[in-house]
Amino acid sequence: MPLSYFHLRDTFAKTRIHCRCRCICNSAPFPTLVSLHYAPFNQPLSIFYSLLHQFSNTFIHVKSIHAQIIKNWISTENYLAAKLIKVYSDLGFLCPARKVFDQCSLRGTAVCNAMMAGFLRNQQHVEVPKLFKMMVSGDLEINSYTCMFALKACTSLLDHEIGMEIVMTVFRRGFHLHPYVGSSIVNFFVKCGYLDDARKVFDGMPEKDIVCWNSIIGGYVQEGFFKEAIKLFLAMIGGGLRPSPVTMVSLLKACGESGLKKLGTSAHGVLIALGMGNDVFVLTSLVDMYSNLGDTDNAALVFNGMFNRSLISWNTMISGYVQNGLIPESFALFRRLIQSGSGFDSGTLVSLIRGCSQTSDMENGRILHACIIRKGIESNIVLSTSIVDMYSKCGAIKLATIVFGRMEKRNVITWTAMLVGLSQNGYAEDALKLFCQMQEEKVPANSVTLVSLVHCCAHLGSLKKGRSVHAYLIRHGYAFDAVNMSALLDMYAKCGKIRSAEKLFNNGFPLKDVILCNTMIMGYGMHGLGHYALAVYDRMIEERLKPNQTTFISLLTACSHSGLVEEGKALFNCIERDHNIKPQDKHYACLVDLLSRAGRLKEADTLVKQMPFQPSTDVFEALLSGCRTHKNINMGIQIADRLISLDYLHSGIYVMLSNIYAEAGRWESVNYIRGLMRMHGLKKVPGYSLIEIGNRLYTFFASDDSHPCWSDIYQLLENLRLEVEAEGYIPDTSCVLRDVNEPMKVKLLWGHSERLAIAFGLLSTPYGSLIRITKNLRVCVDCHTVTKYISKVVQREIIVRDANRFHHFVNGKCSCNDYW
């Protein structure tokens, strides 16, 4: 007859002893255990062992049995002490388990192993290696279980150093031949990132259990070696071993990440055949696999067919919709989750916020933000970082800054999200300041942070800061992959150092990356070096590096800025013929721009009319720009009217049309266009110029008098005006698109931001040194002309980067040959 509560009561009653132990914890007395070799009441140890086994699921019963063991002076030999430690640990009461261990006078292997297992079960991993070392120093016997427990702890702690000491002990004693110990070694190496060592141990094992196979397959999946993981899976089932749910989860992840849809579908059939069709863990992984393969229909089919769903299942399906751009479907599923009465967590909200970021949906983003505040989980660093990113992507940089400023804790991802947000929204200077603050707070930057910084330096034309970031990348040993190299290429090209970019490109070409080539082509293009850009393309073809759509956009842009009309047309014709790439809207826009810049407006107009699809606003903008450059007012007005009729609310179009009317002297039409802009709430982007002096960037706007040296700047400009006029300069007042008299137009011309920046540069730099200016808009014709004269008069090289390209002014000439 099995022991029951009544047996327990009767056994204690016969001894006529009552328990004096009030509580088994730190705050109550705990009688000392005495290890004796006899039992006064002839109470057999096996009875207490059986009682502990039967009543191990209730703390009060275990406590009562323990009290009777103490009162009866029963010998707590190794196995009984080990049993007590086990039952206390299993119930989550590690403190009394530890006291049993500490008060045990003769600690054998069984007791130590039980204590190790208790530490592991209660997440006290750091204590296990200490106990292992104590056993070694005390010459206690170590068996295979001891080593297995110690290895599991080191695996959780990712402590490679101590783990290796245990591995050496295992091999010295031959325990590695035990399947469960071998599995622990394999898992230890996998989790610590030593996959090759794990494979050596795995291959040397004479017998492998399913846990061992799962560890090595999971390791290959974790490191992205999906094909090798699949080979191992096939070898496992070829050896007659039945896959477990963990095996199938690894296989499904490998199929999803490597795009093997057929194999993934087969795996779906296998798991059904294995009877795992109701396993929530496996089915959730199946949903994830189909989502990664872009097959949201099958993912939804699996999800909707699940009898039981965990919150992870809901989150996986929501994330799958977001990942595949189906944002409305993700919100619809979220509503289903709420209606089902189930709760949601930070993982749910992170996916939905990411969806809002993708679609710039600030309305739903703000609702989710309010939801986070109501639930009181603003302190969640992942959620707050997602909110910062969402507001940044929606252009609400002030809100992003407020959320960032209120965060009590920030990690490198948070800082990077804010920095990228500032950079992408045109606040490059603020992004650089934020990086300085980040360094002051001793937050280590990652490669994404640094690439974003490089882009900021490129945007500002800040060569010194860009070089500093480049040096930082080198000093801290960052790998120069295609992403980092492309960012640096772009920075050097945009800072006017095309030869530095060229040198970097030649060093990185062995990477044979199309992004790298595209960046170099674009860099040559903005410097008007079209033939060099075409040479990079020829090199790509020689090396059998397949160009993509961006390659041809970059090439056509380079041809446009260099006046290579026939070469550009030939390239356009070979896109589909030679490379099987169908020309997209941007390719047509580039070709229209190429023809328009060259003055071939009729040919450009014919191309627009013959396009196989409806021309986009980019195409019309390119044609409109050409009309303004070549003063074809009638065509320009027709194109601008067409754009306005499409309700295209872009200030640049209205400004360009206003300028066309102004150049024609049609001031009533100018006022009408400006009225339309006010009605639609559109504003002209103010022109400004940047110059870097020392480690500081200085910004100048038109007719700016806010600089401390403004009187010296204007005095120098007046002196320069007299000198360049003596050299033959005649002001082109047609560039002043305001209805004022001629003297006022000349005065306005000399207040243009690039002239102020040049004058300040001349005042602040040594004689003969290079002056580098960055302007956010296209340089006007008169500023282009006067800068040529200034370069000759002051005997300085002046580099100006405008919105379109670079202009290198040397001794009265410009690198663009007046073609821009």
N, C-alpha and C positions, 0 to 999 in steps of 0.2 A: 504494500500500500504506500503511495507516495507521501512524503512529508507535507504537512499542512500547517496553517497557523496554529491549530490546536495542538499538534505535536510540539511546535515551538513553545507554546504556553506551558504544556505539561512538563516538558524537559526542564524548563526554568523553575517550575513550581517544586519539582522533586529535590532540587538543590537547596531550597528554602533561602535563596539569596536574592536580594533586590538590587537593582542597578543603581549605583551612586553617581553615574556619569550624567550630568545635567545636559551637556551640549558638546558635540564634537566640533569645536572650532577654536579659534585663537583666544576668544574671550572667556573660555570655561576651562576648568581643570581637566587634565587628560592623564589618567593613571599610567604610570610607567609599566611597560611590558617587561616581564622577567622571563627569560628563556630557561626553562627547566626541562629535564629529561624524564619527568614523570607527571602524572595527573592524580592529585590527591583523591578525587572522587571517582577515580577509575573511569573518567568520562572519555570515551574514545575520540581521537582527533577527526576521524572520518565523519562523525555526526555533525560537527561544526562546519566541516568542509561542505557537506551535503546541504546543510541549512543555508550557508552563504550562497551556494549555487542556486537553491530554489527561491530564496527571498532577495535576490540581488537587484531587483528592480524597485525596491522601496527603501528609502534612506533610513526611516525609523526602525525598520526590521534589521537592517545591517548594523545600525547603531546598537540595538538591543543585543544582537548576537555577539558583537564585539565586546560589549560590557560583560557578558557572561563568560567569555573567554578570559578576560582580565580577572574577574572575581574568582573564577575557579582555578587560577594559576595554571591554566592550560599552556603547555609549551607552544610558543608561536614559532615553530620551526619554519624553514624556508618556504615550503609550499603553502602553508596556512597564511603566513604573512603576505606571500605573493598574491594569494586569493583575496585577502582583505584590500590590498593596494588596488587590485584590478576592479573589484566591485565599487569601491569609493571613486576611483577614476572614471569608471563607466557612467556613474551617476553625476559626474561633474564636480565632485567634492575633492579637489586635489589637496587641500590643506590637511584633512585627516589622513589621506593616503601618504602624504609626505611625512607625517608624524609617525605613522606605522613604520615607514622605511627608516627614519632617523633613530627610532627607539629599538630597532631590531639589533640585538647584540651580535648576531652572526649573519652577516649579509652574504648570501650566496648568489650564484648567477641567476637563479629563478627570480629572487627578490629584485635584483637590479634590472633585469629585463622587464619585469612587471612595472617598475617605476618609470623606465624609459617609455614603455608603451603608454603609460598614464600621461606622461609629459606630452607625448605626440598627440594623444587623443584630445588633450585640453589646450592645444596650440602653444605649449611652452617649449618650443623647439630649441631655444638657446640653452636649456638645462641639459639636454641629452648629450651633447659632446662633452660637457663638464663631467657628467657621470661616467661616460666612456673612459675619459682620461683617468678618473679616480680608480676605475676597475683595473686599468693597465698598470698604474703606479702601485696599486695594492696587491698585485699579482693574483687577482681574481680570475677565475676561468672565464674566457670569452668564447661564446659559441656563435653559430651562424646567425641566430636571432639577434644577438647583441649587435653584430655588425650591420644587420639589415635595419634595425631601429636607428642606429647612429647615422647611417647613410641617408635614411629618409629625412632626418632632422637637418642634415647638411644640405640636402636638396632643397628643402623649404627655405633655408637661410641663404641659399646660393653661396655657401662658404666652401670655395674650391680648395683652399689650403688645408683645412682640417679634414675635409672630405677625402683628399688625396692620401692623407695619413691613414685613414680608415681603409681605403682601397688597398693600400700597400699591406696592411695587416691581413685583409681578406685573402690576398694572393699568397702571402707567406704561409697562411694556415690552410690553404686549399679550399676555402669556403666558396670561392667563385664558381665552383662546379655545381653548387646547389642552385636550382632554377630561380628560387625567389630572391636569393642574394645577387645572382647575376642580373636579374631584372632590376634590382635596386641600383646596381652599379651603372647599368645602361641608362636608367632614368636620371641618375645623378649627373652623368656626363651630358645628357641631352639638355637638361634644364640649365646647366652651367654654360652651355654653348659650345661644348667640345664634341661635336657630332662625329668627327673622324675617330676619336677615342672610343666613343660609344659603339660605333660600328665594329671596331676591332674586337671589343669585348663580346659583342653580340655574335660575330662570326666564329669566335672561339668557344662558344658555349655548346656543349654536347647535347643539351636538352633545353628547349625554350618553351615557356608557357605563354598563354595568350597575353598576360600582362607585359611580358618582355617584348613581344611583337608589337603591341600597342605603343609601347614607349618609343621604339625605334621608328615606327611608321609615323607617329605623331611628331617626332623630332624632325624628320625630313619635311613634313608638311609645314611645321613651324618655321623652318629656315627657307622655305620656298622651293625646295627640291621636289616638286610634285611628281615628276615622272619616276624618280627613284622610289618615292613612297608607294606609287601604284605598282611598280615592279615587285616591291616587298610584299604588298598585299596579295598579289597573284601567286608569289612563292609560298605564302602562308597557306592559302586555301589549296594550293597544289600539294602541300604536305599533309592535307587532311584535317587541318585545324579549323574549327568553326569560328567565324568572326563574332566578336561581341559588339554590343551597341557602341562602345568607345571606338572600336576598329572602324565601324561604318561611318561614324561621325568624321573621323580623319579622312576616310576615302571621299566622302561627300565634299569636304572642304577642298581637297586636292582637285577634284573635278571642277568645282565652282571657280576656284582661283586660276586654274590653267585653261579654262574655256573648253573643257572636254565634255560637250553636251551629250554625245552618244553614250559615252562611258557612264556619265552621271545618270542618264535614263536607265541604263542597265543596272546600275547600283540601286536605283529606286526599286526595280523588280526584285533584286536579290534580297533587299531588306524585308520586303513583303513576304518572300518565300521563307525567310528565316524567322518569321513570326514577330517582327519588330514593328508591325503596322500600327500599333497603339502606343508605342514608346514616344512620349512627349519630347524627350531629349533628341532622339533620332529624327523625328518628323520636323522639329524646329530647325535642325541642321539641313534637312532636305529643302525647307522653305528658303533658307539662306543660300543654298547652292543654286536653286533656280533663279533667285534674285540676282546673284552674281553673274549668272549666264544671260541675264537680260530677259528671261522668260517669266514675267510677272503673272501671266495667265496660269501657268502650271503651279507657280508658287502659291497663288491665291486658291487654286483648286486643292492643294495639299492642306493649306491652312484651314479652309472652310470645312474640310472633311475630318478634321481632328475632333475626337470626342472630348478630350480634355486639353485645355491650353493653359500654359503658364504665362506669366507676364512677359517672360523672355520671348515666348512665341509671338505674342502681340507686337512687342518691340521689333522683332526680326522682320515681321511682315511690313510694319510701318516704315522701317529703315529701308527695306527693299523697294518700296514705292518711291521713296525720296531719292534713293540711289539711281533709279531709272527715270527720274524726272516727272513722276506721276504724283505731283504735290496734292492736287485735289483729292485723289484717291487715299492718300495718307491721312488727310484730315477727316475724310469720311470714315475711315477705319478707326481713327481716334474717337470719333463720336460713338461708334459701335462699342468701343471699349468702355466708355463712360456709361452708356445705356445698359451694358451688361452688369453693372454694379461693381465691376472690378476697379481697383485703384490703378494708378500709374506712377511711374518713378522718373528719376532724372534722365534715364536712358530714353524713355518715351519722348520727353520734352526736347532733348538734344537733337533727336532725329527731325522733329517737326520744326525746330528753330533753323536747322540746316536747310530744310525745304524753303523756309521763308527767305533765307539768305540767297538761295539759288534764283528765286523769282523776284527778289527785291520787294517782297510782300510785307511792308512794314505794319499794315493794319493787323494782320494775324500775329505778326511778331510781337507787337505791343500787347496783344491779348495774352499771349504765352508768357510774356514778361510779368504781366499782372498776376497771372496764375502762379508763377514762381514766388512772387512776393506774398500772395495770400497763403500759400503753403508754408511760408517761412523757411524756404530753402535757398535764399540768396547767397548763403555762405558756401554753397556748392561751387567749387572753383571751375568745374567743367561747364556747368550751366551758365555761370556768369561770363565765362570766356566766350561761349556760344552767342550770348546776347550781344557782347561787344562786337563780335564778328558780324552778326546779323545787322546791327545798326550801321556799321561801317559799309557793308555791302549795299544797304539801302540809301546810302549817302547822308545819313543822319549822324554825322561825325561828332556833333556836340553831345548827343544822347550817349553815344559810345564812350566818349570821354568821361561823362558823368558816372556811368556804370563802372568804368575802369577805376575812377578816382575813389569810389565808395567801397571797392573790394578790399577786405582786410588782408587776404592772402592772395598772392599772385605767383604763378610759376612762369617759366620761360615761354610757354605757349600763350599765356595771357598777354605778356609783354609783346610777343611777336604779332598777335592778332591786332593789338592796338597800333603797333608800329606800321604794319601792312595797311591797316585802315587809313591812317594818316597819309601814307604814301600814295595810295590809290585814289584818295580824294583831293589830291593836289596840295597837301600840307607837308611837303618834303622836308622843309626846314624844321617843322615841329617834330617830325619823325626822328631827325638827327638829334634834336634836343632830348627827346624821350630816350634815345639810346644812351646818351650821356648819363641820364638819370638812372637808367637800368644798370650801368656800370658802377655808379656810385653806391647802389644798393647791393652790389656784388652778385647780381643774377647772371650766371654764365649764358652767353648767347649760343644759339644753335645755328646750323647751316641755313635754315629758312630765314631766321632773323638777319643774318649777314647778307644773304642774297637780296632781301628787301632793302637793306641799307645801301647796297650797291646800286639798286634801281633808283633810290632817292638821290644819291650822288649823281647818277646819270641825268636824272630829271633836272637837277639844279645846275648841272655842268660844273660840279665841285670836284676838280681833279685831285686836290690835296686830300680831301676827306675820302675820296674813292681809293686813292693809293693807300691810305691808312687802313681801310677795311681789307684791301688786298693783302697788306702786310700782316694783318690780324689773322686772316685765313691761313697764311703760310706758317706763322708762329705757332698757331694752335693745332697744326697738323690736319687741317680739314682736307678731305679728298677732293681733288680737282676733277669732278665729274662733269658731264656735259652741261648740267644746270648751272653750276658755279662758274664754269668757263664762259658760258654764253652770257651770263650776267656781267662778268668782268669785261668781255669783248664789247658789249653794248655800252658799258660805262666809259671805257677808253675812247670808243668811237664818238660818243655824244659829248665827251669833254675835249674833242678836237685832236686827240692823240691817235690818229688812225694807224700810224706806224707801230705804236705799242700794241694796239689791237691786232695788227697783222702778225706781229712776232708771237703773241700769245696764241693766235689761231694756228700758226704753223707748228707750234709745240704741241697743240692739242689735236691736230688733224688725225693722228693715228687712232683717236677714239672712233673715227668714222661715224660721226653723229650728224644727222641731217639738221638738227636744231642749231648746232654750232656753225654749220655752213650757211644756214639762213641768216643768222645774226651777222656774220661777216659780210655777206652780200648786202644786207641792209645798211651796214656801216659804210661800205664803199659807196653805196647809193647816196646816202645823205651828204657825202663829201664830193659828190659829182664825179666819182671815179667809176663810171659805168663799165669801162673795158675791163677793169680789175674784177668787178662783180661777175662779168661774163666768164672770166678766167676761172673763178671759183666753181662756177657751174660746169665748165668743161672738165675741171679736175674731178668733180663728183661723178660725171659720166665715165671718165677713165677708170675710176676706182669702183665703178658699179654700185655707187651709192644712190639709191632711188630718191629722186626729188619728190616733194609733196606739194600740196596746193600753196602753202606759205612760201615755198621756194620761188614759185613763179610770180607771186604777188611782190616779193622782194626784188626779183629780177626786173619786172616791168616798172617798178618804182625807180630802180636805179637807172634804167634806160630813159625814163621820163625826166629825171633830174640832170641827165647828161646829154639830152638831145639826140639820143640814138633811136630815131624813129623806126628805121627799117629793121634794125636788130630786134627792137621790141615787137614789131609786127610778126617777124619770123618766129620769135619765141611763143607768141600767143597761138600761132597756127600749129605749133608742134606739141602743145599741151595735151590735146586729146589724141592727135595722130601718133605721137611717139611714146607717150607715157600713160595713155589710157586714163587720163584725168579730165573729167568734164569741167570746162570753164564755169566758174561761179560768178555771182554778181560782182564780187570784188575784183576779179580778173578783168571784167569788162570796164569797171570803173577806172582801173589803172590804165587800160588801153585808151579810153576816152581822155584821160588826163594827159597821156603821152601825146596824143594828136592835138589836143587843145593847146597845150603849152607851145607846141611847134607852130601854132597858127592855122592848123588844118581843121578849122571849125566845121566846115561843110562835111568833110569826111567823118569827123567825130559824130556829127548830128545824124548822118546816114547810118553809122554803126549802131547808134542808140535805137533808131527806128527798126533796125533789122535784128535786134536781140531776140533770142528764142523765148524769153520770158519778160514779164513786166519790169522795166528798169527801176532800180531802187533810187532813193534820194541821194545816195553816194555818187551814182552815175550822173545825175543832174547837177549836183554840186560841182563835180569836176568840169563839166561843160560850162557851167555858169562862171567858174573861176577863169577859164580860158577866154570867155567873152569879155570879162572885165579887163584882163591883161591886154588883149588885142583890141579893146575898145569897140567891140561889136555890140552896140547898145541895144539894137532892135532884138537880136536873138537872145541877149541876156535878159531883157524884160519878159520875153515870151517864156523862157525857161523858169525864171523866178516866179512869174504868175502861176505857172503850172504847179510849182512846189507849194506855193501858198494855198492854191485851191485844194491841195491834198491835205490841208491842215497840218502841215509839217512845222511844228513849233520849235524851230531851232534858231537862236538869235543870229547865228552866222549868216544864214540865208537872207534875213531881213537887212542885216548890216551891209552885205555885199550888194543887194539890190539898191539900198539907199546910196551906196557909194557910186554905183553905175549912174543913177539919176543925178547925183551931185556932179560927177565928171561931165555930164551932158548939160549942166546948168539948169536942170529942172527942179528947182528948189521947192515948188509946191508938192511935187511927187515925193521929194525927200521928207517933207513934213508929214505927208500922209503915211508913209511907211513907218516913220518914228511913232506916229499915233497908234498904228496897228501894234507895234511892239509894246507900247504902254498898256494897250487894251488887253493883250495876252500875258502881261506881266513878264515880258522878256527884257533882259538888260544886255547891253553890249559888254563883252569881256574887256576889262581895262588892260591896256598894254603896259608891260613893265619889262625892265632889263635887270639882269643880275650880273654882278662882278665879284669875284673872290679875291680878297686882299688879306694876306696872312692866313689865318684860320677862320676868317669871318666872311660871310656873304652879305653883300650890300644890295638893296633893292631900290630901283629908281622908277618912278612913274613920270608921265609926261608933265612938263612944267613944274616939277617937284622942287619945293623949297624947304623941305623938312630936314634935309641933311645939315649937320653942324657946319660943314664947309661949303654951303650952297653959294655964298658970295664969291668964293675963290673959283668955284666950278663955273659959274656964269661969266666971270671975268676972263677965265681961260677960253671959254667958248667964243667970246667976243673977239679975243685975239686970234683964235683959229679962223673965225669967219673972215677976218681981214686978210689973213695969209692965204687961205684957199681961194678967195675971190681974186687975189693977185695972181694965182696960178691958173685962173681961167674958169673957176667954178661959177655956174649960174644957177640960182635956186629954181627948182621945178615946183612952182606953187600949185600945180594941178593936184598934187598929193594932199593938199589941205582941203578937206571936204566940208568946209564951212563957208557960209555966205558972209565973208568979211573982206576988207580991202587988202591990197597987195602987201603993204608993210606989215600988217598984222599977220598975214599968212607966213611971211618970212620969219617973223618972231616966233610963231607957233612951231615952225619947222625946227628951229634951233632949240626948242624945248622938248623935242622928242627924247624918250627915255634912253635910247641907245647912245645918243650924243652926250647926255649927262653922265652915263656910266663910263664912256670913253674918256671924258674930261677928268673924272675922278680917278680913273686908272692912271692917266698921265701924271696927275698930281701925286699919286701914292706909290708909284713904283719907280725903280731905278731907270735911268736913261738907257734906251736900247732894249729893254726887256719886253717880253711878249705881253699883249693885253688880250684877255679872253672874256667875251661877253656872251650871255645867254638871253635871248628875247623870246617871249611867249607867243608873239604874233609874227606874221610875215614882215620882213623889213620893207619899208616903203622905198620907192625908186629914188627919191631925193636923198634919203639917208644912205642908201647904197652908194650913190654917186659921191656924196661928201666924204664918206669913210675912205674911199679910194684916194681922194685928195689929201685927207688927214694923214694916212699912212705914208704918203710921199713927203709931206711937209715935216712930220716929226721923226721920220726914219724909224718907224716901228712896224712890226708885224701885228696886225689886229685880226683876231679870229672872232667872228660873230656867228652864233648858231641861232637861226630863227625857227619858226614853226615848221618849215619845209626842209631845210638843209643847212650845210656849213658854208661860210664865205671866208676864205683866207685872203686878207688884204695885205699886199706887199708892194711897196714902191709904186703906188698908184694903180695897181691892177688887182682884179679879184679872180679867185680860182674858178668861179662859176661862169666866167666869160660873159657876164651880163645875161645869163640864161637861168632864170629861176622862177 
